[in-house]
Amino acid sequence: MNLVLLFENDFVNKDQVRLTDRRMIHINTIHKANIGDSLSVGLINDTTGVGKITQIDETSVTMDIVLGSPPPSPLPLTLILALPRPNMLKRSLQTCATMGVKKLILLNSERVQKSYWQTPQLTFANIQENLVLGLEQAKDTVLPQIVFEKNFKHFIEDKLPTLCKNSLSLVAHPNSNKACPSELTQETTLLIGPEGGFIDKEIEQLNRAGCQNIHIGKRILRVETAVPVLLAKLFY
């Protein structure tokens, strides 16, 4: 936990918070903090700053808070991810939040199993838990927007063309003959398929909507690996 992420219900007054949950445990057992120590803090969807510990024991941590510094800049990106299997979804959500993705669309496709849409990992509480873990890692405070698109054809025909028109639109596809670009600063839309990629028919539909195929090599990566590799290549 590189940043203690705060919520409105943590505040006991304007400039003071009291923590009694996993953050308190982490501060006690991992940071091994003491009264007078200062920790990096941030208010959800707001600014970052410093929290000075004024009281600490096995049941709670109280800090005086000073906020005012902006969080890290977001990536100029809309990431469209074919819904991964549940365990991979957890790690992918954390990675997206850590790397600065602020709009994530989870998309159905031919190779996405129907059972994936029934996983408890798609509940609001579980999604937020994983996004928060990612934000804490990167010292960020701004939660990504998550959108579910269960109808591939409707999304590709009715919504994706508008995204493509207003951004550089790319689809990761191992059979492409165009290498992934790098050091982008412009608005970008990136599609990443399920393991094994989008099927040929889906690639044709994506291309008609305005997406360009790109590759990062001949090896087929797991989704949880492809996401950070592609984002690092494109923007870092």
N, C-alpha and C positions, 0 to 999 in steps of 0.2 A: 504494500500500500504506500505509494509515493505521495499521495495526496489524500487527506481525510475529507471525503465528500459529505457536505452537510445538506440537510433538508430543513424546511421551515419549521417542522415540529420538533427539531432539536433545540430551538432557541428558548431559553428561559427568560431572557430579556433581549433588548435590542442588540447588544454586543457580547452576549454570553451564551454558550451552548453546553448542554449536558448529554453525554453519550452513555448508553447502557447496553449496547448490542455488540455485534462482532467487531465493530470499530474500537470499542473500549477494550475488548479482549486483545486485539491486535496491538494497540498502543501499549498495553501492559506487558504482553508476552514477547512481541517481536521488537518494537521500538524500545522496550524497557525504559519508558520515559518516567521522569520525576517532576515534581512541582517546580515550576520555573522554566522547564524546557519548552521550546517552540517547535511547532510542526506546521508543514504546509497544509493549508485547508482551502476549500472552495465551496461556494454555494451552488447548488444544482441550477443549471441554466443561467448562471450569473458569473460573478468575478471570483478571482482567487485571492489568497492573502496568507496571513499567519495566525495561528492559534497558540496562545500561551497558556500552559496548564496551570491552573490555580488550585485544583483539588483533584486527587486521584486515589482510588482504592480498588478493591476487588469487584466493586459493584457499579462504579461510574467514574467518568472522567469529565471534569468541568474545565472549559477553556474560555479565555477572553479572546474575542475575534476582531481582527482588523482586515477588511477586504478592500478591493479596489483595483487589482491588477487584472488585465484581460486574460482569458484562457488562450491556449495555442490556436493559431489560425486553422480553419477547417480546410480540407481538400476541396478543390472545385470539381466535385464529382457526384454523380448519381450512380450508385452501384446497383446493378440488377443481378441477383444471385438466384439461380435455380435452387429451390429449397433443398438443403442438404439433409442427410440423415441426422437424427436428433443429437447424438453425441458430437457430431461434427458441427452442427448448428451452434451449440454452446460456445465452442472455441472460435468459430467464425464471427459470432456477434462480438465477443471480447476483442478480437483482432481488429474488426472494423471500427469499434469505438476507440481503441488505442491509436489507430493510425489516422484518425481524423475524418472518417466517413460520416456525413451528417444526413444523407438520405439513402436508405437501403430499401430496395424493393425485392421481396421474396416471391419468386415466380414459379408457377407450375410448368412442367414440361413432360414430354413423353417418358423420360427415364426417372422422373420423380415418382416414387411409390405413393399411392393414395394414403397409406398409413402414416406417412410423414406429417400430413396435415392434421392428424389427430393427436400428435404428441403433446404432452403437458409442457414441453419446452416452448410452445407457442403461446402460453398464457402470458398475460400482461406482467404478472409478478416475476416469472422466470426470465422473460426477455429483459425486463428492467434490471434484474439482478446481474445478468451477464454484461449488459451495457455499462452498468456502474463499475463493475470490476475492471472493464477496459478503460474507462475514464480515469479511475484511480491510478492505474499504471502509467498513464501518459500525462498526469497532472492537468487533465481537462475537466470541464464541468458541463458541457453542452451535450445533452442526450441526442443521439441520432433519431431521425424520424423513420419509423418502420411502416411499410405498406405491404399488404398481402394482395397478390394478383393470382387468383386460382384459375382464371380462364386465359390460357395462353393466346388463343386466336384473337379474342377480344382485345387483349392488351397490345399485341403486336400490330393489329390493324388499326385500332382506334386511339391508342395513347402513345406508343413508341414513336411514330413518325414525328410527332410534335417535339419530343425530346431530341430526336436526331436532328431536326431542323435547327435547333437552338444550341447545339453542342457538337463537339467531335465525338462521334459514336463508334464504339469499338466492340467487337465480340471476340473473346479469346477462343481460338480454334486451332488445334494442333496441326491441321492439314493446310493452314494458310501459308502462302509464300511471302507474306509481309511480316517483317519483324516488329515487335512491340516498340513504339516510340518511347522517348524518355524526356525528362525534365519539362513536362507540360505545365503550363500556367493557365491555359484556357479551360472553359467549362467542358467537362467530359462526361460522357455516358459510357459505362463499361458493363458488358454482360459476361457473366461466367456461368457456364453450364454445369450440369451434374457430372459426377465422375464418368469419364468416357466421352464427355462433351454433349452438345446438342446433336440430335440426329440430322441427317442431310436435309430433310424437308424443312426442319426448323431453321437451319442455317439459311436456306433459300428465302424463307419468310423474313428473317432478320435482315438479310441483305436488301430485300425489296423495300423494307421500312427505312433504310438509309444507313445501316451499320456496315463497317469495314471489318473484315477478318484480320486478326493479328495472331502471332504466335510468340512464345518465349522459349522455343526449342522443341525437339522431337519427343521429349519425355512427357508422359501423361502424369500430371501431378494430382494429388488429392486436393479437394476443394480447400481444406484448411491450410494447405501449403500454397496453392495457386493464388489465393487472395493476397497474402502479404508480399509474395514475389511480384505479382503484377502491380500492386500499388507502389511498391518501392521502385520498380522499374519506371513506371509512368511519371511519378511525382518527386522522387527523392534523389 
